[in-house]
């Protein structure tokens, strides 16, 4: 539960709110990744499929909606995303990269 609140707070700080379907998908994807880091190596085949099954949708919808929240973040709060990532970005991250950035940030925070 605490991890979910942390992820939710982090997304809100990036300008991503619950009005986007990708908000819930991203929360669940990062939660699963925090449970098993290996999911980062099989995002399309494993992680998106698990998120899709949980929300009764397709993996394509999961990916598309996560892309939407990334676009919102990129447009409205790119600086905060770069701060969280720890490096300058020249292009919008892929959904897999975005999940990895959030995972790494939260992992460091939780492990500290």
C-alpha positions in Angstrom: 0.0 0.0 0.0 2.8 2.4 0.9 4.5 1.7 -2.4 1.3 2.5 -4.3 1.0 5.8 -2.4 4.7 6.7 -3.3 4.1 5.9 -7.0 0.9 7.9 -7.0 2.6 10.9 -5.4 5.5 10.7 -7.8 3.2 10.6 -10.8 1.2 13.5 -9.5 4.5 15.5 -9.0 5.1 14.9 -12.7 1.8 16.4 -13.7 0.1 13.0 -14.3 -3.3 12.6 -12.7 -5.9 9.9 -12.3 -7.9 11.2 -15.2 -5.6 9.3 -17.5 -6.0 5.5 -17.8 -2.3 5.2 -18.0 -2.0 6.6 -14.5 -3.4 3.4 -13.0 -1.6 1.2 -15.5 1.7 2.9 -14.6 1.1 2.5 -10.9 0.4 -1.2 -11.3 3.4 -1.7 -13.6 5.8 0.0 -11.3 4.4 -2.0 -8.3 5.0 -5.2 -10.2 8.5 -4.1 -11.1 9.3 -3.3 -7.4 8.2 -6.9 -6.6 10.4 -8.4 -9.3 13.0 -6.3 -11.0 13.4 -9.0 -13.7 10.2 -7.7 -15.3 12.2 -4.8 -16.6 13.9 -7.2 -19.0 10.6 -8.4 -20.5 8.3 -5.3 -20.5 6.3 -6.0 -23.6 5.9 -9.8 -23.2 5.5 -10.0 -19.4 4.8 -6.7 -17.7 2.3 -5.3 -20.1 0.5 -8.6 -20.3 0.2 -8.8 -16.5 -1.1 -5.2 -16.3 -3.5 -5.9 -19.1 -4.9 -9.0 -17.4 -5.3 -7.1 -14.2 -7.3 -4.3 -15.8 -9.1 -6.6 -18.4 -7.6 -4.9 -21.4 -5.0 -5.6 -24.0 -1.2 -5.1 -23.7 -1.5 -2.6 -26.7 -3.9 -0.5 -24.7 -1.6 -0.5 -21.7 1.4 0.6 -23.8 -0.6 3.3 -25.6 -2.0 4.7 -22.4 1.4 4.8 -20.7 2.7 6.6 -23.8 -0.1 9.2 -23.2 1.0 9.9 -19.6 4.6 10.1 -20.8 3.6 12.7 -23.4 1.7 14.7 -20.7 4.8 14.6 -18.4 7.2 15.5 -21.2 5.1 18.5 -22.2 4.3 19.8 -18.8 7.1 18.7 -16.4 10.1 17.5 -18.4 12.5 19.1 -15.9 11.1 17.1 -13.0 11.4 13.9 -15.0 15.0 14.6 -15.8 15.6 15.3 -12.1 14.1 12.0 -11.2 16.0 10.2 -13.9 19.3 11.9 -13.0 20.2 12.8 -16.5 19.3 15.1 -19.4 17.0 13.6 -22.0 17.0 14.7 -25.6 13.8 12.7 -26.5 10.7 11.4 -24.8 11.4 8.1 -23.0 9.8 4.9 -24.2 7.2 3.3 -21.8 9.8 0.8 -20.8 12.4 3.5 -20.0 9.7 5.5 -18.1 8.8 2.6 -15.9 12.5 1.9 -15.4 13.1 5.6 -14.4 10.3 5.5 -11.9 11.4 2.1 -10.6 15.0 3.2 -10.0 13.9 6.4 -8.3 11.5 4.6 -5.9 13.9 1.8 -5.3 16.6 4.2 -4.2 14.1 6.0 -2.0 12.7 2.8 -0.4 16.1 1.3 0.1 17.6 4.4 1.8 
